[in-house]
Amino acid sequence: MRSYILILFLVPSIVLLPCEPFKKSTLAPKDESSKDPSFIAFKTKLLKAVKTKDTQILMESLSPDIRFTFDSVSGKKEFKKHFELNSQPEKSEIWTILDSTFKLGFYLNPEGQFVSPYMYEKFPQELDVFTHSVVIGTNVNVRTEAHIDAKVLDRLSFQIVQNVPSDPNDGSAEDNKGNCNWQKVCLADGREGFICDKYLRSPIDYRIFFEKQKQKWFITTMVAGD
């Protein structure tokens, strides 16, 4: 009688992740203003103007040829028109743009310019700026589903995540209860979840450049996109 020997080969289990993992990176806000005392004085005055919505001080802070678009339109007059500072200065979006950007720090680049937000100049070159975002907050919830009551998958602080194109079937829509538009994201370790989009910022969102001209600081460039 023949005997048969059954040989079992043990194969390591493979865990398939929803996303391709990438290098974990953190970009916490940092303020390098102290590297130039003259810039601190300028920045302090500007921050006060933003808080009080002082159009006059803001306009004085702009370079005469301020660049704020990627086309040929530039200069103070066009800037004022573009951001509706003539017709309804109190309601202009410029104050929210400046306030949210300045809160994310200032970086002194090798060219001697200060740049806000800090993350713009320090974003990892190996990551695509069009498909990644920075979590702008501490212990921001990443949820398993696109609503405020969903289970918390993780909590992130100023880490980079990869954006996932929206899918109508995953429920990534506006959540009135949480006052959020939910963005589907991939975490660096390959897991997938949802983050309220008000806690995400694209590295090519508004960035503001400051230059010293004739011993005086000015905002010379303020653009978004690429």
ChimeraX attribute file (.defattr): number of C-alpha atoms within 10 A of each C-alpha:
attribute: neighborCount
match mode: 1-to-1
recipient: residues
	/A:1	3
	/A:2	4
	/A:3	5
	/A:4	6
	/A:5	6
	/A:6	6
	/A:7	6
	/A:8	6
	/A:9	6
	/A:10	6
	/A:11	6
	/A:12	6
	/A:13	6
	/A:14	6
	/A:15	6
	/A:16	9
	/A:17	12
	/A:18	13
	/A:19	16
	/A:20	14
	/A:21	14
	/A:22	16
	/A:23	11
	/A:24	11
	/A:25	14
	/A:26	16
	/A:27	19
	/A:28	17
	/A:29	19
	/A:30	15
	/A:31	18
	/A:32	17
	/A:33	18
	/A:34	11
	/A:35	11
	/A:36	12
	/A:37	10
	/A:38	14
	/A:39	20
	/A:40	14
	/A:41	12
	/A:42	14
	/A:43	18
	/A:44	10
	/A:45	14
	/A:46	19
	/A:47	17
	/A:48	13
	/A:49	17
	/A:50	19
	/A:51	12
	/A:52	11
	/A:53	19
	/A:54	16
	/A:55	17
	/A:56	9
	/A:57	14
	/A:58	19
	/A:59	17
	/A:60	13
	/A:61	21
	/A:62	20
	/A:63	19
	/A:64	15
	/A:65	16
	/A:66	21
	/A:67	23
	/A:68	22
	/A:69	16
	/A:70	11
	/A:71	7
	/A:72	8
	/A:73	14
	/A:74	17
	/A:75	16
	/A:76	17
	/A:77	15
	/A:78	15
	/A:79	20
	/A:80	17
	/A:81	11
	/A:82	16
	/A:83	16
	/A:84	16
	/A:85	18
	/A:86	13
	/A:87	11
	/A:88	9
	/A:89	16
	/A:90	15
	/A:91	13
	/A:92	17
	/A:93	12
	/A:94	19
	/A:95	21
	/A:96	14
	/A:97	14
	/A:98	20
	/A:99	13
	/A:100	13
	/A:101	19
	/A:102	21
	/A:103	16
	/A:104	20
	/A:105	20
	/A:106	26
	/A:107	24
	/A:108	20
	/A:109	14
	/A:110	7
	/A:111	7
	/A:112	12
	/A:113	18
	/A:114	25
	/A:115	26
	/A:116	26
	/A:117	26
	/A:118	27
	/A:119	25
	/A:120	22
	/A:121	16
	/A:122	12
	/A:123	20
	/A:124	15
	/A:125	8
	/A:126	8
	/A:127	15
	/A:128	12
	/A:129	19
	/A:130	13
	/A:131	14
	/A:132	21
	/A:133	25
	/A:134	25
	/A:135	26
	/A:136	23
	/A:137	18
	/A:138	13
	/A:139	12
	/A:140	19
	/A:141	21
	/A:142	23
	/A:143	23
	/A:144	19
	/A:145	20
	/A:146	24
	/A:147	23
	/A:148	20
	/A:149	11
	/A:150	12
	/A:151	13
	/A:152	15
	/A:153	14
	/A:154	14
	/A:155	14
	/A:156	19
	/A:157	17
	/A:158	22
	/A:159	21
	/A:160	29
	/A:161	27
	/A:162	25
	/A:163	21
	/A:164	16
	/A:165	11
	/A:166	14
	/A:167	10
	/A:168	8
	/A:169	7
	/A:170	11
	/A:171	14
	/A:172	21
	/A:173	16
	/A:174	16
	/A:175	15
	/A:176	10
	/A:177	9
	/A:178	12
	/A:179	13
	/A:180	19
	/A:181	18
	/A:182	25
	/A:183	24
	/A:184	27
	/A:185	25
	/A:186	23
	/A:187	25
	/A:188	18
	/A:189	15
	/A:190	17
	/A:191	17
	/A:192	23
	/A:193	22
	/A:194	27
	/A:195	28
	/A:196	24
	/A:197	17
	/A:198	14
	/A:199	19
	/A:200	21
	/A:201	18
	/A:202	20
	/A:203	24
	/A:204	17
	/A:205	17
	/A:206	20
	/A:207	23
	/A:208	24
	/A:209	21
	/A:210	23
	/A:211	19
	/A:212	16
	/A:213	10
	/A:214	6
	/A:215	8
	/A:216	11
	/A:217	20
	/A:218	22
	/A:219	23
	/A:220	21
	/A:221	20
	/A:222	19
	/A:223	15
	/A:224	14
	/A:225	13
	/A:226	9
